[in-house]
Amino acid sequence: MYEAYASSYTIFLKNWQVKRKIALEMLEQHLQSSLSEQTQVSVLSVGPGPGEFDKQLIDFLQQYVAEGQALKYVVVEPNHIHRQIFEATMQSAGVSGVHFEMHPTSIEDFQTNEKFDCIHYTHSIYHMPGQERRLILESLNRLKDGGVLVITLDTEEAVIFTLITKYAEVVGNDQYWQEGSSQMMESKKLREIIDDIGLSYKFESYPEYLDVSACFEQNSEEGKVLMDFLFQANLRDASPELNQQLLSLVDKVAIEQNGRKMLYLPAGTFVMPKQ
Ligand SMILES: C[S@@+](CC[C@H](N)C(=O)[O-])C[C@H]1O[C@@H](n2cnc3c(N)ncnc32)[C@H](O)[C@@H]1O
């Protein structure tokens, strides 16, 4: 299961036009002043996957970490393949001078008394249905004074949610959504939770796209992997009719850009200071 998810996520990342910089810019406005006071700057990354965003975050933080200050980067990632790829990503990026700590566990089971300057959930909160409120409160408790919690996720306008909902209708599966969530988490629902807790925050949303052209190429392995990812299902043994029906759903929500078929997957970032 972990292997399958990791390899499909690699294909997803390859086709995803993701704008990681916006979360970094939002963070910059917040952290610039607070980091200089620390002897050790520490970050907790929840569900880093292959570590593409983390690589950029570390690069960004190293600009602000002064001589004599240490940078500690704590990772909570239950998928062993993702942990391996994460290590390889950091190695090939030549990251040095960072003290990494890897926890092979889920965030729900992670325990620490450590306090962090930054905790981020970057496109990982979908995997913790029903736990969001508790995890936000727990994360705020794990921040140092001046620290910040950053959560990035798709907005409700992302067409992947339409596809997943349609898939549940097509296959008639009422049990499709995991227990504790009536739907996958998106930014509007997360905002309701954050507002309900009464937290102050900054939020920015921005367009991102996924190139799904491969789904329309006959016998494309990449296309098959993308279809599985889009519908969060294993369609290998599904009938050709079902596959065709699902492909026409993708076609309906796709838009054409420079001859490519693209899905609109806007994302949003919440930045919540410790309060
Ligand atoms: C969609 S990927 C996002 C990866 C990366 N942050 C990015 O933006 O590309 C979600 C990641 O969350 C991890 N994950 C899933 N459930 C988790 C949990 N309960 N606690 C921590 N991480 C989890 C998955 O293994 C996966 O690596």
The ligand as a Tripos MOL2 file, in Angstrom:
@<TRIPOS>MOLECULE
LIG
   27    29     1     0     0
SMALL
NO_CHARGES

@<TRIPOS>ATOM
      1 C1         -0.2070   14.2490   -0.5040 C.3       1 LIG1
      2 S1          1.2750   13.8060    0.3090 S.3       1 LIG1
      3 C2          2.0150   15.3950    0.5410 C.3       1 LIG1
      4 C3          3.5010   15.3230    0.5300 C.3       1 LIG1
      5 C4          4.2310   16.6680    0.5940 C.3       1 LIG1
      6 N1          4.0180   17.3840    1.8250 N.3       1 LIG1
      7 C5          3.9240   17.5470   -0.5870 C.2       1 LIG1
      8 O1          3.3780   18.6410   -0.4170 O.co2     1 LIG1
      9 O2          4.2320   17.1420   -1.7140 O.co2     1 LIG1
     10 C6          0.7140   13.4010    1.9410 C.3       1 LIG1
     11 C7          1.7860   12.8290    2.8660 C.3       1 LIG1
     12 O3          1.2170   12.6990    4.1860 O.3       1 LIG1
     13 C8          1.6640   11.4730    4.7480 C.3       1 LIG1
     14 N2          0.6940   11.0580    5.7850 N.ar      1 LIG1
     15 C9         -0.4510   10.3670    5.6070 C.ar      1 LIG1
     16 N3         -1.0690   10.1710    6.7880 N.ar      1 LIG1
     17 C10        -0.3010   10.7640    7.7370 C.ar      1 LIG1
     18 C11        -0.4020   10.8910    9.1520 C.ar      1 LIG1
     19 N4         -1.4260   10.3840    9.8010 N.pl3     1 LIG1
     20 N5          0.5890   11.5480    9.8090 N.ar      1 LIG1
     21 C12         1.6400   12.0840    9.1240 C.ar      1 LIG1
     22 N6          1.7700   11.9850    7.7760 N.ar      1 LIG1
     23 C13         0.8310   11.3400    7.0910 C.ar      1 LIG1
     24 C14         1.7030   10.5390    3.5580 C.3       1 LIG1
     25 O4          2.5000    9.3970    3.8220 O.3       1 LIG1
     26 C15         2.2750   11.4340    2.4760 C.3       1 LIG1
     27 O5          3.6710   11.4260    2.4700 O.3       1 LIG1
@<TRIPOS>BOND
     1     1     2 1
     2     2     3 1
     3     2    10 1
     4     3     4 1
     5     4     5 1
     6     5     6 1
     7     5     7 1
     8     7     8 2
     9     7     9 1
    10    10    11 1
    11    11    12 1
    12    11    26 1
    13    12    13 1
    14    13    14 1
    15    13    24 1
    16    14    15 ar
    17    14    23 ar
    18    15    16 ar
    19    16    17 ar
    20    17    18 ar
    21    17    23 ar
    22    18    19 1
    23    18    20 ar
    24    20    21 ar
    25    21    22 ar
    26    22    23 ar
    27    24    25 1
    28    24    26 1
    29    26    27 1
@<TRIPOS>SUBSTRUCTURE
     1 LIG1         1 GROUP 0 **** ****
